[in-house]
Amino acid sequence: MMSIDSGSDVSSEHTKALHIDKPQHNLTAKGSPEPFKPRTLYNLFRTDCQRTKILSKYYLTNKSHKDFAYEIEYIVCGDFETKTLYLSIFLPKSNLTFAACKYLSTGYKGMLDEKLKKLMEAIVHQKPGEAAETWAELKFSGRIYIYHETRMLPKKVELLMKDYKEKGLSPQFRGRDYEIMKNSPLYEQQ
C-alpha cells in the first residue's frame, strides 16, 4: 500500500492486453531516411524493449478518494536467449511520481501476478528449427526500468535506488535527461 498526501491507503487495479511492437524504419519515396524526429520519453518507453513484450495499464487508486486514479503503463519484456523477464514502467507527469516509485519497489509484484502468468503460458515463442518455448519458462531478473516525466532530485533517486537494491532489484530511472541523451546526434555515434 502507498500513502498519498493525507496518509490514505492506495491500492492497485490493472488490466492486461497483448501488444507486440517491431521497430519500423520510415523511408521517403526515394529510399532515403526521413528527417530526424525527436523521440519523447513515452516513445522511448514503448520502443526500448526490443524483445517480445506484453503491454498493460496499472492503476494506483486512493481508497478515500474514489475519483482518484494515477494511470501508469508497463511492459513485461521477455528475453528468450537469457530466459529472463524484466519490467519497463512509464509514470506520466504527476506530483505523485516519487510516492509511486516508492510503492513500486514492492508493488511491481502485482504486475507479475497469476493472471499474467496464465496469459504467459498461452504465448509461444519459436524460432525456425528450434523447440517452442513459453513465457512461463522465463524468470524475473529483478531489472526494472522506470521512465518518469516528472523531474526528481538526485537525492530522491539515490533513496529509491537504495530501497530497490535492498529488495534485490536492479532499477534504472530514466527521466528527461535520458530523453535528451537518446535524441542527441552524438548518442548514435557511440
Secondary structure, DSSP 8 states (H G I E B T S, - for coil): ---BTTTB-EEEEEEE----------B-TTS-B-------HHHHHHHH--SEEEEEEEEEEETTEEEEEEEEEEEEEEETTTTEEEEEEEE-S-TTHHHHHHHHHHHGGGGG-HHHHHHHHH-EE--TTS--EEGGG-EEEEEEEEEESS---HHHHHHHHHHHHHTT-EEEEE-HHHHHHHH-HHHHT-
